[in-house]
Amino acid sequence: MCALKFISIFWVVPAMMMVTVSFFVLVIAHKLDAKNLKTFGYIIAVLLWLSAALVLCKGRHHMMAMHDMMKEGSQAQCPMMNR
């Protein structure tokens, strides 16, 4: 069970990196004078937020599937164990 919590870090770190990059994109977009570049910056920030949300949802789904497999006692079928 401890391994499941450790593996969850691999899903949180990329999401946090995307949110951090989106913060700096928003800061730069806010300081721009050109309307086209400002709009482009906002779009990039929103896409980064959506990507981070998808990574977290995928990680949560993957973790729940692994937890269910371990609960059933079929650890041999766990995708992480077969690699």
Secondary structure, DSSP 8 states (H G I E B T S, - for coil): -HHHHHHTHHHHHHHHHHHHHHHHHHHHHHH---HHHHHHHHHHHHHHHHHHHHHHHHHHHHHHHHHHHHHHT-GGG-TTT--
